[in-house]
């Protein structure tokens, strides 16, 4: 039990990597607030996560809306008073060749993948500072550093997260708040299966371990970064990609 | 009571004396009230009054008078 007594918020936790992180955190004793913007999906995720545990609660709001983030944190503060772990996981992928990228695509992708991390971290860091303890984990991507055709917007939004991670890590280290990022490779999620078959195979061929990653393998790294196992680790970007990028 | 509590927050966060905490004291007008101290002041006020301030209010808190005005928005009486 690496997270006994800890309180965590995991964004985009209704499925995929976020769900796996919430599940693992609960198994390790954390009280987890499951975020999503769709009430039905959040409640369904909570039903699946509950089992014998009662330390899972919904926190429903759109992370890309700064006003919604503010209201959510003010409500969260009234009931919980402290926050130990924030996982900025929620993200969207909307591929398009550069000549066909719309302003709407750019704004939505950056609002969800990048700006939300800033809004969330603003409030989270203040709560964590009170207890001189906290871990913020940003979900970047292998594409942030390698780039990919048709993913200029997505890769830009995820690359920005690396800069945010490193800057924030420097800013709040003296408060014993650690900020790290995870850069997953090709992970077995709905997002991975949404790409064309040819591209899917190309990605598979580039993985040195010759298999797709599982969400729980990313969750394991999140657990490491959230727990005291990584008490002297901050400002890092940890790849979880089966050797895709070596 | 609230005024005394607010002044204590300024004294402790900025490292200044009680006499220096006057309505006209402004952010960045003295070396002690820089951005780092401002965030320490915010933390002190939030803890003292058991509130969570809106980011816009943190940015707007440009003087002692303004701080009092903002705290009143959070149902803190002076």
HADDOCK unambig.tbl for C-alpha pairs under 7 A between the chains (distance, minus, plus):
assign (segid A and resid 70 and name CA) (segid B and resid 54 and name CA) 6.73 0.50 0.50
assign (segid A and resid 74 and name CA) (segid B and resid 52 and name CA) 6.04 0.50 0.50
assign (segid A and resid 130 and name CA) (segid B and resid 43 and name CA) 6.92 0.50 0.50
